[in-house]
Amino acid sequence: MNARRLWVAVLIGMSLLIVRSATAYDSKSAAEAVKRGDSLRENDEFDAIISAATDSIRRNPKNGVAYYARARAYEEEGEFSKAFADYTETIRLLDPKSANAHWRRGCLYEKKGNHDKAIADYTEAIRLDPKNATIYYGRAHAYRQKGELNKAITDYTEAIRLNPEEAEA
């Protein structure tokens, strides 16, 4: 399974759990959720994830996990401004447990060419999750784009130390 498909599977699973958390749990519901998740994953139905997360947010506007799931789906759909807004809301609601939201928002800043803000988000993500090689790799890339090669090398080295399989680093 490639990395994108794996992430989609995780995202769908999160989305379904968000929706299911608003209803009573039973084994039949769990089986239906698994079946629906398989279907969504196969068809990359991000609209269904967005709809499920939006419904959960409507029910509980303080559900940071729902904002995160919807942000990831928006990002996959290429709707970066909506993804950015939802990552920002995730960070507001979930700090200090939002390392992934800082990391993903940093990725969006980088896509926009705003390397300073990307580095700031990556740095916060590293503070929250200092053993995550992927975040170090992201920050290294942003430093490299800015021409700060010594800082980039330091972060690439740390990414490799944390995960020797990090081939890109």
Long-range contacts (C-beta under 8 A, 24 or more apart in sequence): 5-41, 7-72, 8-41, 8-44, 8-76, 9-37, 9-41, 11-49, 11-69, 11-72, 11-73, 11-76, 12-37, 12-40, 12-41, 12-49, 13-37, 14-65, 14-68, 14-69, 15-48, 15-49, 15-52, 15-53, 15-69, 15-73, 16-52, 18-52, 18-53, 18-56, 18-63, 18-65, 18-66, 18-69, 19-52, 19-55, 19-56, 21-56, 22-55, 22-56, 22-59, 22-60, 44-76, 46-73, 46-74, 46-76, 46-77, 47-77, 49-73, 50-74, 50-77, 62-93, 63-93, 64-89, 64-90, 64-92, 64-93, 64-94, 64-98, 65-90, 65-94, 67-93, 68-94, 68-98, 68-100, 68-101, 71-101, 71-104, 72-104, 75-104, 75-108, 80-108, 80-111, 80-112, 83-108, 84-108, 96-128, 97-128, 98-128, 99-124, 99-125, 99-128, 99-129, 99-132, 99-135, 100-125, 100-129, 102-128, 103-129, 103-132, 103-134, 103-135, 103-138, 106-138, 106-139, 106-142, 107-138, 110-138, 110-141, 110-142, 110-145, 115-142, 115-143, 115-145, 115-146, 116-146, 118-142, 119-143, 119-146, 131-162, 132-162, 133-158, 133-159, 133-160, 133-162, 133-163, 133-166, 133-169, 134-159, 134-163, 134-166, 136-162, 136-169, 137-166, 137-168, 137-169, 140-169
